[in-house]
Amino acid sequence: MRTLDQINFKDQRAVIRVDFNVPLNDKLEVTDRTRIEAAQQTIQHILASGGSCVLLSHLGRPKGKDPKLSLKNITNTVEEILGVPVSFSENCVGKQAEDLAAALPVGGVLLMENLRYHPEETSGDRTFSEQLSKLGTVYVNDAFGTAHRAHASTTIMAQFFQEKCFGKLLEQEVLAIEKVMKNGEAPILAILGGAKVSSKITIIESLLDKVDHLLIGGGMVYTFTKALGGNVGNSICEPDYCDYALELLEKAKQKGVEIHLPVDVVAGDAFSNDAKQNIFDVMEIPEGWEAMDAGPKSNTTFHELILKCKTILWNGPMGVFEFSNFANGTISVGESIGEATQKGAFSLVGGGDSVAAVKQFGMQSKMSYISTGGGAMLESLEGKTLPGIAALS
Ligand code: AMP
């Protein structure tokens, strides 16, 4: 892994692929700055080393040149976060763009217009990639969120540079994943939640070779309990995957991985926050009741398990955490992970809704690392090599 520290940026113009795909409100104001803040350390490192920065990003999925998705809308926020003036280029390729980049003084930052205004970005067009490469002398990829895409700016343009490296964010993301998947301290626990077994099969298969314990929570549970002969009532369930669930339990046994399922659940008489609630044994959920959270006994056993482990990966909520009355299981697992982390465990939270839950319940500071990339994180957990990372090797 070639990192920023291995390159002398003095008088170099770094073209940095960042992920500034941030949410905007109706007034076109940035409503979550996390992704811009995450790129800060790379940009500041290069500026402090006597270089300048040309920033490339996409924003949304524009059809044509939609002005609502112009990166001009976020220039002020980028400036505020970096604390230095940021100039803007109306196009990301072409003579004007190259001239603006060439005129950038040491310490200067230039933000280029939305890469996805050009369909050549997502198609990975070679000519477009070569044009992008003319914007600078060193290529830095710091966009973990798009590292699983073989787009022009994330993958192909790297071929046109002698000097290329990982940005700090990308480096941290890769190290965090390796800390779980390659060199985690045992016992290693993966906590998988979320709605469906079918969407997590490749992840489960890949994790069975890496972990000592696998905790299955959320809506996935009821495909397993139905397969084991339990009554699931109206709970979410994928009967077509029952055989697979049994196979998986068998595989886990062969590989010496302990599987943990909830023993009790909190169910509602409707899919609503205000539904009437009842607690049932996980194997005996009556008709008319839908399990939407782990129950109190499960939370206690999960707490004990989590505190025993030294490496913890969390992907997917334990229940319908968006309903406050069914969020306890997710909060409890989050707090247990926070406590284990405080006692020295390494915890990685990644992939979609568990990150949303951690943010919603204000637990960010309790985790060792929270991934910024949803799809990229999931593909890494599946054991795939991401094209954006392969391109830097
Ligand atoms: P995923 O994208 O697969 O990680 O799924 C996340 C979604 O799963 C969240 O929106 C949760 O509300 C949902 N979920 C978790 N547990 C359950 C459950 N027991 N019943 C229905 N949906 C659930």
Residues whose N, C-alpha, C, O or C-beta is under 5 A from the ligand:
A	BS01	AMP	G193 G194 A195 K196 G218 G219 I236 A291 M292 D293 G316 P317 M318 G319 V320 F321 D353
